[in-house]
């Protein structure tokens, strides 16, 4: 929990400095969005991504795919940042 809090605080500070809006999305929300179940397993998340035409190499990539899909649905055309658009702090 302490490590998570530390990462979260650094991410928030970086986003604030860059002028990038951010929000937290609960894990259960992403799982329910992807599979219809808020307590979906890692395998469920992978299978759901595969059913949509993705080829995730593991559960982490499947989670990232679903987080991206959720962001697209909730916030519109969310684009990945390019190296040139990010200034290291």
N, C-alpha and C positions, 0 to 999 in steps of 0.2 A: 504494500500500500504506500509506503514511504517513497519507494522508487517511482511508482506510477505518479504520485503527486509531484515529484521533482521533475519528471519528464513533462508532465502536463503544464507546470508553471513555466518551464523554459519554452515550450511550444507556444503558449499564450503570449509570452513576452516577445518572442520572435515575430509572431503574427501581428501583434500590435505595432511593433517597430516598422514592419513592412507594409502596414495598412491593409492586411489581409483579414477578411472576416472569418470567423471560426465558430464552431459549435460542437458540442459533444453529442454523440448518438449512442444510446445504450446498446449493449451487445444483443439483448433480447429483441430489440427493435429491428436490427439488421437480420437476425435469424428468422423472425416472423415475416419480414419483407421477402426474404429469399425462398422460404419453404412453407410459410403458413403456420409454423410452429416456433414459438419464442424460445423453446428449449432444444432446438435442432442440434443434432450431433455434427461433428466435423465431417463425417461421411455424407450426411444429408446436405451440407453446404456444398461439398464438391459435386455431388450428383445433380443438385439443382443448377449449378453453374454449367455443368456439362450438358444438361437438358436445354440450356439456352444457347448452346453452341460454343461455349468457351472450353478451353483445355487447361485448367489450372494444374500446376505441378504438385500442389499440396493444399492443405486446408488453409494455410496462411494466404496463399494467392486467391483461393476461392473467397475468403473473407474480404480481401481487398477489392475483388471484382464486385461483390455485393455492396460494399460500402460505396464504391463509385456509382453503381447503378442507383442506389438509394439517393445519393447526392444529386444525380441527374434528375430524378423524379421530383425531389423536394425543392431543389434550388435552380432548376433549369440547366442551361448549357454550361456545365462546370468543366473548365479546361485544365489540363495538366500544365503546371508551370514549366517553362523552359529554363535551361541553365542561365540564359542571358537575362531572364526576368527576375531572378533571385539574387539579391545582394547578401553575401555572408555578413553576419554581424560580428 
